[in-house]
Amino acid sequence: MDILQKKSATDIQSFIKEKIGTALEIPVDNMDIDQDIETFGLDSIMVVHITADLSTWAGQSLDPSLFYKHNTIRSSSGYIASIINQ
């Protein structure tokens, strides 16, 4: 098995923005990483799918509730980076 490559908070932000943009069909350039994720209009099913994709990409099981506890792209990315890069 390959050693997982570390992911920076910036890498994670880009990944999350891409997934939100795809799910909602909005340009990533229009996303404010300090905006509450709920205001983008994601429903709970979208959040679960984004979290599953993120977990696979990061190589770490992540709980979808992290987006409610860390409710901006910046905050959630920093949190995810801290746990996957231990």
C-alpha positions as CSV (number, residue, x, y, z in Angstrom):
1,M,0.0,0.0,0.0
2,D,1.3,3.5,-0.9
3,I,1.9,6.0,1.8
4,L,-0.8,8.7,1.6
5,Q,0.4,12.1,0.5
6,K,-0.2,14.9,2.9
7,K,-2.8,17.4,1.9
8,S,-2.6,21.1,2.7
9,A,-5.5,23.2,3.9
10,T,-5.3,24.9,0.5
11,D,-5.5,21.6,-1.4
12,I,-8.6,20.6,0.7
13,Q,-10.2,24.0,0.2
14,S,-9.9,23.6,-3.6
15,F,-11.3,20.1,-3.4
16,I,-14.3,21.2,-1.3
17,K,-14.9,24.2,-3.6
18,E,-14.8,21.9,-6.7
19,K,-17.3,19.5,-5.1
20,I,-19.7,22.2,-4.0
21,G,-19.4,23.9,-7.4
22,T,-20.2,20.7,-9.2
23,A,-23.1,19.8,-6.9
24,L,-24.7,23.2,-7.2
25,E,-23.5,24.1,-10.7
26,I,-21.9,27.4,-9.5
27,P,-18.4,28.7,-10.4
28,V,-15.8,28.1,-7.7
29,D,-14.5,31.6,-8.3
30,N,-17.8,32.9,-6.7
31,M,-17.3,31.0,-3.5
32,D,-16.2,32.8,-0.4
33,I,-14.2,30.4,1.8
34,D,-15.3,32.3,4.9
35,Q,-19.0,32.0,4.0
36,D,-21.2,29.7,6.1
37,I,-21.4,26.5,4.1
38,E,-25.2,26.3,4.7
39,T,-25.7,29.5,2.8
40,F,-24.5,27.8,-0.4
41,G,-27.7,25.7,-0.5
42,L,-26.3,22.2,0.1
43,D,-28.8,19.7,1.4
44,S,-27.8,16.9,3.7
45,I,-27.5,14.3,1.0
46,M,-25.0,16.6,-0.9
47,V,-23.0,17.0,2.3
48,V,-22.8,13.3,2.8
49,H,-21.7,12.7,-0.8
50,I,-19.1,15.5,-0.6
51,T,-17.8,14.0,2.6
52,A,-17.6,10.5,1.1
53,D,-15.6,11.9,-1.8
54,L,-13.4,13.9,0.5
55,S,-12.8,10.8,2.7
56,T,-11.7,8.8,-0.3
57,W,-9.5,11.5,-1.7
58,A,-7.9,12.2,1.7
59,G,-7.6,8.6,2.7
60,Q,-9.3,9.3,6.0
61,S,-12.8,8.5,7.2
62,L,-14.6,11.8,7.9
63,D,-17.9,12.5,9.5
64,P,-20.4,14.7,7.5
65,S,-21.2,16.6,10.7
66,L,-17.8,18.2,10.5
67,F,-19.3,20.7,8.1
68,Y,-21.8,21.8,10.7
69,K,-19.1,22.1,13.4
70,H,-16.6,23.8,11.1
71,N,-19.1,25.7,9.0
72,T,-16.9,27.5,6.5
73,I,-14.6,26.1,3.8
74,R,-11.6,27.6,5.5
75,S,-12.5,26.2,8.9
76,S,-13.4,22.7,7.7
77,S,-10.3,22.6,5.5
78,G,-8.0,23.5,8.4
79,Y,-9.7,20.9,10.7
80,I,-9.4,18.2,8.0
81,A,-5.8,19.0,7.4
82,S,-5.0,18.8,11.1
83,I,-6.5,15.3,11.4
84,I,-5.2,13.8,8.2
85,N,-1.7,15.1,8.4
86,Q,-1.0,13.7,11.9
